[in-house]
């Protein structure tokens, strides 16, 4: 399951050049959520697919980010959805806080 999720992350980020903080979030926080969902529910279950969709939406938003602007409402809603999922999957509060800070650091990373 971990290899499948690692491949999903690799495929989702291929050719995009997301900020390092986004990769850190995906590998350290979101990847384990996807792995747990895959093991518990299977690849074609709605909750597993929703996790993958959220990852892709996050990457799309990062591709079009403006680091100088305040976070758009759509970004705030996406990150809150992801945070709720992290909490629901049992991530300790301190790690949830770090994950959220990592996401925000990714959004504020200048586009090269």
DRENVEX-318575 format. One line per field, with one value per atom (N, C-alpha, C): x, y, z. Coordinates in nm, 3 decimals. Last residue first. Layout:
! DRENVEX-318575
x: (X/...)
y: (Y/...)
z: (Z/...)
This chain:
! DRENVEX-318575
x: (0.926/1.052/1.032/0.720/0.723/0.850/0.781/0.781/0.788/0.563/0.689/0.683/0.316/0.391/0.527/0.232/0.156/0.235/0.417/0.416/0.344/0.339/0.473/0.480/0.093/0.095/0.232/0.179/0.094/0.100/0.316/0.389/0.310/0.108/0.215/0.295/-0.029/-0.094/0.010/0.163/0.117/0.053/0.176/0.295/0.255/-0.084/-0.039/0.082/-0.068/-0.166/-0.125/0.119/0.155/0.058/-0.031/0.094/0.138/-0.250/-0.270/-0.142/-0.182/-0.180/-0.188/-0.410/-0.282/-0.285/-0.646/-0.574/-0.439/-0.810/-0.724/-0.633/-0.922/-1.008/-0.925/-0.704/-0.754/-0.836/-0.691/-0.575/-0.617/-0.942/-0.911/-0.792/-0.908/-1.013/-0.987/-0.708/-0.679/-0.782/-0.852/-0.738/-0.704/-1.038/-1.084/-0.973/-0.861/-0.944/-0.999/-0.758/-0.669/-0.747/-0.993/-0.921/-0.833/-1.054/-1.149/-1.081/-0.827/-0.861/-0.955/-0.851/-0.735/-0.766/-1.087/-1.082/-0.966/-1.009/-1.107/-1.102/-0.651/-0.790/-0.881/-0.427/-0.480/-0.623/-0.299/-0.358/-0.416/-0.012/-0.152/-0.194/0.237/0.228/0.086/0.213/0.265/0.252/-0.031/0.036/0.084/-0.059/-0.056/0.009/-0.095/-0.143/-0.138/0.008/0.059/0.021/-0.152/-0.013/0.048/-0.385/-0.385/-0.244/-0.294/-0.343/-0.340/-0.235/-0.127/-0.168/-0.496/-0.392/-0.279/-0.615/-0.664/-0.560/-0.470/-0.459/-0.508/-0.554/-0.412/-0.396/-0.828/-0.782/-0.635/-0.816/-0.869/-0.824/-0.724/-0.642/-0.686/-0.943/-0.810/-0.717/-1.144/-1.155/-1.019/-1.063/-1.059/-1.067/-1.117/-0.980/-0.965/-1.390/-1.304/-1.159/-1.491/-1.509/-1.413/-1.274/-1.372/-1.374/-1.082/-1.195/-1.303/-0.886/-0.851/-0.972/-0.983/-0.957/-0.942/-1.011/-1.128/-1.107/-0.772/-0.901/-1.016/-0.566/-0.568/-0.705/-0.639/-0.625/-0.634/-0.627/-0.754/-0.751/-0.351/-0.448/-0.583/-0.250/-0.214/-0.316/-0.354/-0.392/-0.364/-0.220/-0.367/-0.414/0.051/0.002/-0.152/0.035/0.065/0.019/0.001/-0.109/-0.087/0.250/0.117/0.010/0.489/0.486/0.349/0.442/0.512/0.493/0.300/0.246/0.311/0.474/0.337/0.283/0.699/0.711/0.573/0.588/0.635/0.648/0.546/0.432/0.468/0.804/0.712/0.590/0.908/0.957/0.863/0.647/0.745/0.786/0.630/0.570/0.678/0.677/0.768/0.705/0.551/0.485/0.580/0.650/0.648/0.588/0.467/0.558/0.540/0.279/0.374/0.466/0.133/0.061/0.155/0.332/0.258/0.189/0.408/0.506/0.436/0.168/0.227/0.326/0.142/0.037/0.093/0.373/0.360/0.254/0.304/0.425/0.420/0.082/0.063/0.185/0.214/0.107/0.087/0.382/0.440/0.337/0.197/0.286/0.346/0.082/0.000/0.087)
y: (2.982/3.006/3.005/3.131/3.048/3.083/3.126/3.196/3.097/2.985/2.968/3.039/2.988/3.115/3.104/2.726/2.829/2.958/2.604/2.569/2.677/2.713/2.745/2.712/2.587/2.733/2.778/2.323/2.358/2.508/2.356/2.312/2.345/2.420/2.520/2.485/2.175/2.297/2.407/2.007/1.981/2.106/2.117/2.120/2.100/2.055/2.194/2.209/1.778/1.846/1.991/1.737/1.703/1.765/1.819/1.890/1.860/1.631/1.775/1.850/1.323/1.403/1.553/1.171/1.243/1.330/1.029/1.010/1.077/1.076/0.958/0.940/1.316/1.197/1.068/1.484/1.465/1.336/1.468/1.428/1.398/1.573/1.434/1.383/1.835/1.751/1.604/1.912/1.907/1.820/1.906/1.815/1.802/2.107/1.971/1.870/2.321/2.280/2.138/2.338/2.301/2.258/2.410/2.286/2.244/2.658/2.547/2.413/2.805/2.787/2.669/2.798/2.736/2.708/2.947/2.809/2.733/3.198/3.120/2.973/3.253/3.261/3.169/3.416/3.286/3.301/3.719/3.645/3.515/3.723/3.750/3.672/3.626/3.759/3.792/3.384/3.385/3.519/3.265/3.395/3.412/2.949/3.033/3.169/2.749/2.882/2.981/2.524/2.560/2.703/2.506/2.549/2.590/2.409/2.543/2.595/2.155/2.252/2.394/2.042/2.066/2.165/2.030/2.106/2.141/1.856/1.994/2.083/1.622/1.683/1.828/1.578/1.596/1.666/1.538/1.652/1.681/1.298/1.419/1.543/1.123/1.147/1.276/1.131/1.171/1.203/1.026/1.165/1.216/0.761/0.847/0.995/0.680/0.671/0.764/0.719/0.794/0.791/0.543/0.689/0.766/0.279/0.333/0.486/0.160/0.220/0.276/0.052/0.159/0.230/0.003/-0.039/0.080/0.058/0.067/0.015/0.023/0.002/-0.015/0.079/-0.048/-0.078/0.338/0.231/0.095/0.477/0.465/0.351/0.458/0.402/0.380/0.597/0.457/0.390/0.854/0.779/0.629/0.915/0.913/0.830/0.907/0.809/0.802/1.134/0.998/0.892/1.357/1.311/1.169/1.365/1.372/1.311/1.322/1.308/1.303/1.356/1.237/1.215/1.601/1.481/1.354/1.775/1.751/1.621/1.763/1.724/1.692/1.870/1.732/1.679/2.129/2.049/1.901/2.217/2.203/2.120/2.238/2.133/2.110/2.309/2.350/2.231/2.112/2.173/2.214/2.044/2.124/2.189/1.890/2.009/2.099/1.648/1.758/1.888/1.471/1.462/1.580/1.460/1.572/1.575/1.231/1.358/1.478/1.032/1.062/1.198/1.045/1.069/1.106/0.973/1.104/1.141/0.712/0.812/0.954/0.594/0.607/0.711/0.599/0.671/0.694/0.430/0.572/0.653/0.190/0.241/0.390/0.161/0.178/0.236/0.122/0.240/0.267/-0.120/0.000/0.126)
z: (-0.909/-0.980/-1.130/-0.678/-0.797/-0.875/-0.323/-0.454/-0.571/-0.092/-0.161/-0.297/0.025/0.027/-0.044/0.008/-0.064/-0.076/0.179/0.036/-0.044/0.421/0.370/0.220/0.445/0.427/0.375/0.482/0.368/0.339/0.724/0.605/0.479/0.896/0.873/0.747/0.885/0.837/0.808/1.003/0.866/0.806/1.259/1.173/1.027/1.346/1.341/1.248/1.341/1.255/1.237/1.540/1.402/1.302/1.760/1.728/1.585/1.759/1.734/1.696/1.579/1.701/1.670/1.359/1.370/1.495/1.310/1.436/1.446/1.103/1.091/1.212/1.178/1.175/1.167/1.132/1.269/1.276/0.854/0.935/1.078/0.788/0.754/0.835/0.874/0.936/0.908/0.694/0.838/0.909/0.453/0.473/0.620/0.503/0.472/0.496/0.532/0.646/0.625/0.273/0.383/0.507/0.132/0.101/0.219/0.248/0.257/0.231/0.176/0.317/0.336/-0.104/-0.039/0.109/-0.134/-0.185/-0.120/-0.041/0.034/-0.007/-0.070/-0.119/-0.038/0.144/0.101/0.052/0.002/0.113/0.058/-0.221/-0.187/-0.062/-0.275/-0.216/-0.168/-0.408/-0.270/-0.199/-0.579/-0.575/-0.431/-0.754/-0.634/-0.661/-0.934/-0.971/-0.855/-0.809/-0.942/-0.979/-0.585/-0.568/-0.701/-0.702/-0.640/-0.619/-0.783/-0.881/-0.825/-0.531/-0.627/-0.735/-0.427/-0.358/-0.455/-0.609/-0.598/-0.531/-0.552/-0.684/-0.684/-0.288/-0.317/-0.452/-0.330/-0.249/-0.276/-0.477/-0.538/-0.462/-0.281/-0.400/-0.469/-0.107/-0.061/-0.176/-0.269/-0.222/-0.174/-0.295/-0.413/-0.374/-0.034/-0.087/-0.206/-0.019/0.073/0.027/-0.222/-0.234/-0.143/-0.332/-0.236/-0.244/-0.482/-0.553/-0.461/-0.311/-0.405/-0.465/0.036/-0.101/-0.195/0.308/0.222/0.080/0.452/0.518/0.420/0.269/0.342/0.400/0.188/0.089/0.157/0.430/0.360/0.258/0.480/0.575/0.507/0.257/0.281/0.372/0.298/0.179/0.197/0.537/0.534/0.414/0.452/0.549/0.557/0.270/0.223/0.323/0.437/0.353/0.301/0.590/0.651/0.562/0.446/0.591/0.654/0.170/0.219/0.369/0.164/0.101/0.156/0.304/0.351/0.294/0.134/0.275/0.333/-0.094/-0.097/0.045/0.000/-0.045/-0.047/0.048/0.162/0.124/-0.210/-0.121/-0.003/-0.451/-0.350/-0.261/-0.758/-0.639/-0.539/-1.039/-0.959/-0.838/-1.237/-1.183/-1.105/-1.321/-1.415/-1.363/-1.084/-1.197/-1.292/-0.885/-0.882/-1.003/-0.938/-0.922/-0.929/-0.936/-1.060/-1.053/-0.664/-0.770/-0.901/-0.543/-0.515/-0.625/-0.646/-0.672/-0.652/-0.540/-0.685/-0.721/-0.271/-0.314/-0.466/-0.282/-0.248/-0.292/-0.345/-0.432/-0.409/-0.127/-0.261/-0.358/0.077/0.081/-0.056/0.000/0.000/0.000)
